[in-house]
């Protein structure tokens, strides 16, 4: 069975970091090769669950202030119309589904894919996060879980901590205590498969209001968690590094 994963994607300039690109590419090479990839990014929230383009369309450059070459980045992965139809089938009766056929991959989706699967040969479909409600997102992952047995890589893309106001872009400062504490708490809760704690991360996670002043980067993890099977091994394939207050910790379920 293909694992479900959570990817920490940060911003497009990480594609200029050969170490980050190499680590994600090595991780991808060690995963079973998927037939298709279903992406759920922190940067697309839309209710109801909305299916993006099922053919190759331009990327969404949903950022500003970066060097010009980041606005020329391409990732012409094949569309996944069969996967889109399968998602509709799986969510029928439990989650309303809409379509936005011209919506391309945003940077939360394509930035990690450029590193992981640079040849852009695997069909990719992005769907929206329908809300920021943890239990609803966990249930969405549960509904999508059968895709893993069909060769589909379910990938949530966000960040364990995300407070850009405190970010040291030089990456030279030591991680602040609140970021270390929240990251360690999340890692421990995942290792113990403490679903209740993770779904209640804002109340139970230490310094959560500083680590996550907004929720959108953490919640894709809950979809990936929902797609995990009972008793599956949870791995942290890359130990992570710090850029000021942000930790890059990918998670692999199964």
BELCORGI-V643079 format. One line per field, one symbol per residue. ss: DSSP state (H for helix, E for strand, L for the rest). A space follows every 10 residues. Layout:
ss->???
This chain:
ss->LLLEEEEELL LHHHHHLHHH HHHHHHHHHH LLLLLEEEEE ELLLELLLEE ELLLLLLLLL LLLLLLLHHH HLLLLLLLLL HHHHHHHHHH HLLLLLEEEL LLLLLLHHHH HHHHHHLLLL LLEEEEELEL LLLHHHHHHH HHHHHHHHHH LEEEEEEELL LLLHHHLLLL LLLLLLHHHH HHHHHHHHHH HLLLHHHHHL HHHHLLLHHH HLLLLHHHHH HHHHHHLLLL LLLEELLLLL LEELLEELLL EEEL
